Structure formats: C-alpha cells, structure tokens
Amino acid sequence: MKLSLGVVLSAASCAVVLPGCDSFHPVHGLHQHTRHLTFPTETKSVLSSSSSRLYVSSSTDRPDTTTTTTDTSQLGLEHAPIALFGKGQQGTTGSNTDKHLLGGKGANLAEMSRIGLSVPPGFTITTECCKQFCGDWNQKLPPALWKQIQDSVSTIETAMDAQFGSPQNPLLLSVRSGAAISMPGMMDTVLNLGMNDGVVEGLASKSGNPRFAWDSYRRFLEMFGNVVLNIPRPLFEDELDNIKYEAGVLEDAELSTEQLQKVVERFKAVYDNMGLSFPEDVYQQLELAIGAVFQGWMGDRAVKYRQVENIRNLLGTAVNVQAMVFGNMGDSSGTGVCFTRDPNHGENKLFGEFLINAQGEDVVAGIRTPKPIDELEAVMPGTVGSVMLYRW
C-alpha cells in the first residue's frame, strides 16, 4: 500500500464535475475519500503526494489504450464497455462523444489522466451498458461484462498494491453514477465498498487506526443498505442518534472505536429486521452496487428530474468505480469541495469549503457545517499551496 496525500483542484475546462478525490491525509498506506459538487465551466482533479512531494504521471507510462477488450457484439454494444482511468492511463479528449459514452464524471477523469494529473485509479462502465442493462439484459450483468469488470478491478489492485476483499491488505472502492448531463442529487453513490467483518479488522491493523476502520464500516453499511437494498435511511440514522445519545455526544466524530462497533452491530440488526442479509462477499457487493446505479437511472426521482429539466436523448448513466480516498482518518485528514474561481461571480480566487475528519457525504448531506477554504491553511499549512501549483 502507498503513502499519498490527496487534494482537490478545479479547472475551467468543462461543465460537468468529476468523482475524484477531495480529501487529504498524509498517512502511510492509504488513499483518502472524496466528493464533489457541480458548476458550469468547473471541473475537479486530484493531486497526490508521496513523502510530501507532488507528482504527475509520466507520458512514457501510458499504455496504448484506455479501454478493456471484449467482443462488443456478444453484448449488443457498439463500443467497448469499460474505460480505464488513473495515473498512467492514456485517457480521452473530454469531447462530447466521450461524455455521451462515459458520462461527465468518467470523461473528465479520463481527460485528467490523459493530461498527466495523478488520478486515483479506476474504471468507467459506459452509458451504453446502462441502456442494455435496463433493456435487453433484463437488469443483469452478462458474464462477459462481469469478467471485464473483474479484470478492471485487478488493474486497480495492481496500481494500489492492495487486494479487493483481502483482510491483510484491503482495497476499498467507491461506486458512483455519472450521466452526460449533471443531475445533482438524483443518482446514487456507494462508498467504502469492499468492507466486511474480516476486512474491517485488517484495515484497522494496516492503518493503525481502528476508529477509522469501524467508522468506514458503519458508513458503508448505511449507504449500501439504503442505495442498494432500499432500506430507509432514517432506520440507520435513528440507531446512530441513539448511540450518540447513550454516549453523551453530539457529533459522529466524537464516537469512540467501541461505540462505532456498537453502531455496526445495530446497523446489521436493521438488515435483519428488514429480512435482508448483508453480503460478506465483496464481489457480490460490487455486482449489486453497479446494478443499483444502473437501476437508479430509471428510478422515480431520476425520471422525474429528466422530465422537469427536459433532458432527453441520453443512453443512461455511466458507473465509475474508483479506489477510495479517505478523509475520516483523524484530525490530520479531511474532505471538502474547491473551485479555482468563485462560482458566485467568477473572481479569480480559490473558493470552497472543507471538514476535518469526515467523508464527502458529511459535506453534501449537511451532517456537519463545513468551514470556508480560507481557513484551511491555518489548519493544515501547505495544503492550499499545493493546490495552487496546479491552478489554470
């Protein structure tokens, strides 16, 4: 596993935001998690640091292709179903054609990879697959595509020097939707995917931070249960509130390792009470999460949003699977959103907000009140300067 530090950067290059990294933490062996907002002419990228040294991928490391290979005809597709992104990948041009197939997030991640920015590795399953999933594939992933997905996970494992599902050297993933046109709040995200009872122990040991591991586990149980298995989110929130009340604390970040272990137990009880089983098999988790994102394209909220906004002629949503980057590893890590221009009036200054010891969902869900980016330098000296090096 690798030493890295992630920070988010916006660049005036495209209209749809990325699902890259906006968290930061100089901790051995672990990337940190991220989350983003959208705004016209703004996009985001990730910069990583090893031993306090920012790095950019070398063009000599880039392969000849960004897509995995399969016989598209057997899947009923016109294009390759999967595109890789991340450091060392050739990427795309970010054209409208790319966005039509890869979605805004996928196309922008691939474009950042192409220009040499150090993007956490991952892959995009195309919007064409979403169309087929909701049609001829009868909401199932064909074996030929599933094999390509497994091979693509292997590329992330190689890049991160970690193994998906391994208790000894665990790799966690994020699974996010991303249509060609931004649909804020209408699509689905699952973070910390790959957690189970064995992995949480391994992550605690590997990171030397048990609290972080159990916090990530309880987050995953809630998101997976809600997004993939349609368990009402208030059922989880009530249990979390009960634990905080019993502990005499107000914030999630104030819960101890032992208290977070109790949260995990009660979250699992929520599954049981709903007559559902939490899948310990990490590849089953991944298959179900990808299916849930594709199904979300035809969900009531998404369909109504497209009707209201008059969004037409899209194939569907892409699915972006990416190595997790964590902002919930303690007071030396965090998450946030940042732009190279003030989105209110276009002033040429860094604009955004952040939270310490949090994941991106804490920002967008309003769980905690974020601080303005102007205060980041006082909390983490040098972080803002690292971002400024890559401003356009």
Secondary structure, DSSP 8 states (H G I E B T S, - for coil): ---B-EEEEEETT-SS-------B--BTT----------TT-EEEEEEEETTEEE---GGG--S-SB----HHHHT-SS-SEEEESTT-------HHHHHHHHHHHHHHHHHHHTT-----EEEE-HHHHHHHTTTTTT---HHHHHHHHHHHHHHHHHHT-EET-SSSEE-EEEEEEESS--TTTS-EEEEET--HHHHHHHHHHHT-HHHHHHHHHHHHHHIIIIIT---HHHHHHHHHHHHHHHT-SSGGG--HHHHHHHHHHHHHHHHHTT------HHHHHHHHHHHHHHHTTSHHHHHHHHHTT--S---EEEEEEE---S-SSTT-EEEEEESS-TTT--SS-EEEEEES--HHHHHTTSS--EEGGGHHHHSTTHHHHHHTT--
